[in-house]
Amino acid sequence: MEGFFYGGPMEQLIMQWSQMGVFTVLLPFVLVFAVVFAILDKVNLLNNKGVHVIISLAVAFFTIANPYVVSFFVPIFSNLGLGVAILICLVIVLGLALKPEEKTWKTLFTVMGILIFIMIIAKSGLLKSLFQGVYCSSTCQAILIFVVILAIAVGAAMFGGKKEEAKELKVPMGH
């Protein structure tokens, strides 16, 4: 039985887009153009939006001309969607338990964001391509992940604590 997505018209449309290069050429081009233009516009180095557009277009074209950069974007952003879905689920679950005014939200989202970032990098295969020729068994990988999580926890404990301000002792002066 054909559904709307699987085996249906939506899946066919996505397959056509994939064959036309929408995911490997067009979307990375648009993303790089938008990011470079936003940075140039924010910095306002040249005070000319036309020049910012031309520079952004050139950088975006150079980016899609490099097959390594394009193969970098596809796994990262497909896995980023999974990470965002996990964060949304976390918000829903924690929203039931925590009050919005509590400071715990910031700490939890920082830790979860870092863990999801590590998961996205690991799942996309970028770690393997970065460390080609370096052998690391699954035990070694587990130890490395544990060390990273431990370092994050220690850093949060050392630098994330609330600093107590020195309170002045006010003594009433009698006349």
C-alpha positions as CSV (number, residue, x, y, z in Angstrom):
1,M,0.0,0.0,0.0
2,E,1.4,3.3,-1.0
3,G,1.4,6.2,1.4
4,F,2.0,9.8,0.9
5,F,5.6,9.6,2.0
6,Y,6.9,6.1,1.5
7,G,6.3,4.9,-2.1
8,G,4.0,7.8,-2.7
9,P,4.4,11.2,-4.5
10,M,6.4,12.8,-1.7
11,E,9.1,10.1,-1.9
12,Q,9.2,10.4,-5.6
13,L,9.6,14.1,-5.4
14,I,12.5,13.8,-2.9
15,M,14.2,11.2,-5.1
16,Q,13.8,13.5,-8.1
17,W,15.4,16.4,-6.1
18,S,18.2,14.1,-5.0
19,Q,18.9,13.1,-8.6
20,M,18.8,16.8,-9.7
21,G,21.4,17.7,-7.0
22,V,19.2,19.7,-4.7
23,F,20.7,18.2,-1.6
24,T,24.3,18.0,-2.8
25,V,24.6,21.3,-4.7
26,L,21.7,23.7,-4.2
27,L,21.2,23.5,-0.4
28,P,24.9,23.7,0.5
29,F,25.3,26.6,-1.9
30,V,22.3,28.5,-0.3
31,L,23.6,27.7,3.2
32,V,27.1,28.9,2.5
33,F,25.9,32.0,0.7
34,A,23.5,32.9,3.6
35,V,26.1,32.4,6.3
36,V,28.9,34.3,4.5
37,F,26.5,37.1,3.5
38,A,25.2,37.4,7.1
39,I,28.7,37.6,8.5
40,L,29.8,40.2,5.9
41,D,26.6,42.2,6.5
42,K,27.0,42.0,10.3
43,V,30.7,43.1,10.2
44,N,29.9,45.7,7.5
45,L,33.5,45.7,6.4
46,L,32.9,47.2,3.0
47,N,29.7,49.2,3.6
48,N,28.3,47.9,0.3
49,K,25.7,45.1,0.2
50,G,26.3,44.6,-3.6
51,V,29.9,43.7,-2.8
52,H,28.8,41.5,0.0
53,V,26.5,39.6,-2.4
54,I,29.3,39.1,-4.9
55,I,31.8,37.9,-2.3
56,S,29.2,35.5,-0.8
57,L,28.3,34.1,-4.3
58,A,32.0,33.5,-5.0
59,V,32.6,31.7,-1.7
60,A,29.4,29.6,-2.2
61,F,30.5,28.6,-5.8
62,F,34.0,27.7,-4.6
63,T,32.4,25.7,-1.8
64,I,30.2,23.5,-4.0
65,A,33.1,23.0,-6.5
66,N,34.9,21.1,-3.8
67,P,33.4,17.6,-3.5
68,Y,34.9,17.1,0.0
69,V,33.0,20.1,1.3
70,V,29.7,18.9,-0.2
71,S,30.2,15.4,1.2
72,F,30.9,17.1,4.6
73,F,27.5,19.0,4.6
74,V,25.2,16.1,3.8
75,P,25.8,13.8,6.8
76,I,26.2,16.7,9.2
77,F,22.8,18.3,8.4
78,S,20.9,15.0,8.0
79,N,22.1,14.1,11.5
80,L,21.5,17.6,12.8
81,G,17.8,17.0,12.3
82,L,18.0,14.0,14.6
83,G,19.8,16.1,17.2
84,V,17.1,18.9,17.1
85,A,14.4,16.2,17.4
86,I,16.2,14.9,20.6
87,L,16.4,18.4,22.0
88,I,12.7,19.0,21.4
89,C,11.8,15.8,23.2
90,L,14.1,16.9,26.0
91,V,12.3,20.2,26.3
92,I,8.9,18.5,26.5
93,V,10.0,16.0,29.1
94,L,11.9,18.5,31.2
95,G,9.1,21.0,30.9
96,L,7.0,18.7,33.0
97,A,9.6,18.5,35.8
98,L,11.3,21.9,35.9
99,K,10.1,25.4,36.4
100,P,11.0,28.0,33.7
101,E,12.6,30.3,36.3
102,E,15.1,27.6,37.4
103,K,18.7,28.0,36.3
104,T,18.9,24.2,35.6
105,W,17.7,24.7,32.1
106,K,20.8,26.5,30.9
107,T,23.1,23.8,32.3
108,L,21.1,20.9,31.0
109,F,20.8,22.4,27.5
110,T,24.5,23.2,27.4
111,V,25.5,19.6,28.4
112,M,22.9,18.1,26.1
113,G,23.9,20.3,23.2
114,I,27.5,19.3,23.6
115,L,26.6,15.6,23.8
116,I,24.3,15.9,20.7
117,F,27.1,17.7,18.9
118,I,29.5,14.8,19.7
119,M,26.8,12.3,18.6
120,I,26.3,14.1,15.3
121,I,30.0,14.3,14.5
122,A,30.5,10.6,15.4
123,K,27.4,9.4,13.6
124,S,28.2,11.3,10.4
125,G,31.5,9.5,10.1
126,L,33.6,12.7,10.2
127,L,35.7,11.3,13.1
128,K,36.8,8.4,10.9
129,S,37.8,10.7,8.0
130,L,39.7,13.0,10.4
131,F,41.6,10.2,12.0
132,Q,42.3,8.0,9.0
133,G,45.2,5.6,9.7
134,V,44.7,5.9,13.5
135,Y,43.3,2.7,14.9
136,C,40.9,3.0,17.8
137,S,38.8,0.0,18.9
138,S,35.3,0.4,20.2
139,T,36.7,0.2,23.7
140,C,39.1,3.0,22.9
141,Q,36.2,5.1,21.5
142,A,34.1,4.4,24.6
143,I,37.0,5.5,26.8
144,L,37.5,8.7,24.7
145,I,33.8,9.6,24.9
146,F,33.8,9.0,28.7
147,V,36.9,11.2,29.1
148,V,35.2,14.0,27.0
149,I,32.0,13.8,29.1
150,L,34.1,13.7,32.3
151,A,36.0,16.8,31.2
152,I,32.7,18.6,30.4
153,A,31.3,17.7,33.8
154,V,34.5,18.8,35.6
155,G,34.5,22.1,33.6
156,A,30.9,22.7,34.5
157,A,31.5,22.0,38.2
158,M,34.6,24.3,38.2
159,F,33.3,27.2,36.2
160,G,29.5,26.9,36.2
161,G,29.0,27.4,39.9
162,K,27.2,30.4,41.3
163,K,29.7,32.9,42.7
164,E,28.8,34.2,46.1
165,E,29.1,37.9,46.4
166,A,30.8,39.3,49.5
167,K,28.1,40.8,51.7
168,E,28.8,43.8,53.7
169,L,28.1,43.6,57.3
170,K,26.1,46.7,58.3
171,V,26.5,47.6,61.9
172,P,24.3,50.4,63.2
173,M,26.4,53.2,64.6
174,G,25.1,54.6,67.8
175,H,25.4,58.3,68.6
